[in-house]
Every structure is written in structure tokens, then in C-alpha cells.
Amino acid sequence: MKRKDNFVMQEVGGENLLVPIGSQVMDMNGLVILNDTARCVWELLAQDRSADELAAAVVERFDVTPDRARADVQTFLDEITRMGMVKQ
């Protein structure tokens, strides 16, 4: 899985925002706000990664159990997949 290139991340007022660009602007109404974990996963998705690779990286960077990391990563991946933000 890899993120699509039609979103840019911006930090505004201490918030991590994914902003649609190009043709995605017409398809999406609004912005996506990322917490620190979601930002980490989004940045890692610049390269093709599996859910297991992403969860392992979350465990390394944050104080979280492997089970919690897998669940959180999968929830985030499900949501951004539903929103058309990743390539499978």
C-alpha cells in the first residue's frame, strides 16, 4: 500500500493537515486532521508498505503494544482507503 500523490501535509496551528490538491480538490470536501501516529503512518506510506511493516514502525516510535499498533494502523488504513487516499 502506498499513499497517492494528490495530498500534501501541512502543519497549521499545531495541527497536521492533509490537504487535497489537483483533481482531488473536487472529489473531497474538507481536510483530514492527523494525530502524531497517523502522521507517522502517512509519512511511511511514501513508500509501498504492508500493514505489518507500518504497525512495527509505530511500535518502535510510540509507547504502544503490538496489538494496539496493528489495530490502530488498520483503522487508519481502512479510513484512508475508503477516502481514496492510497494505492493498493
N, C-alpha and C positions, 0 to 999 in steps of 0.2 A: 504494500500500500504506500502511496506517495501523495503528497498534497498537490493540488492544482496550483498553477501559477497566477490565477486571476484573483488573488487576495494578497494584501500586504498587511503586515503587522505594524501597528503604531502604538507608542505609549503616549497617552493623553491623560493628564491629571492623575498619574499614578495607576491608570488602568491599561491593561493590554488589550488592544482592539484589533480585530481582523476586519479590514475594510475591503469591500469588493471593488475591483477595477475592471475596466474594459466592458465586455458584454455582460459580465456577471452583475454589474450595477442594475441592469434592467430586470434580472431574474431574482434578485434578492432585495428585500425591503428591510434595511437596517444593518446593524453591525453585530459582530459577535464579540463578547467580552470573555477573555480567558483568565483563569486563575494561574498561579505560577506553575502548577503541574501541567495544565493544558497547554500553556505556552511552551514548556519543555517538550512535550509530545509534538506540538505543531512544528517546532524548530527541527526536531529529529526527522519529521516527515519530509524534509527537503530531499532526503534520500529514501529509496524504497526500503521499507522496514516491515517486519511482521509484528503482530500484536505482542508476541512473547519478547521480542527484542525491545519494544517500547516499554513494556512492563519492567523488564530487567533494568533499563536505564532509570526509570522512575524510582525503583528500589535503591539504586546507587546514589541518587541525588537527594532523595527525601526520606524522612523518617516514617516509613510505611512498610507494612508486611507485604510479601509477595502476593498473597491472595487479594489484599486490598488494592494493590497496584494493578493487578490483572483486571479486577472488576472496574476500577475507575478508568483505566485505559480503554476497556471495551465499551463502556458507556459513552466516552468521548468519541471513539471511532464510530460507533453506531450513529451518533448525532451528526457528526460532520459528513458521514456517508449519506445520510438522509437528506442533508442540505446540499449535496452535490459538490462538496469541497475537496474530495480526494479521488484519485485514480486507483482502481483496484488491480 
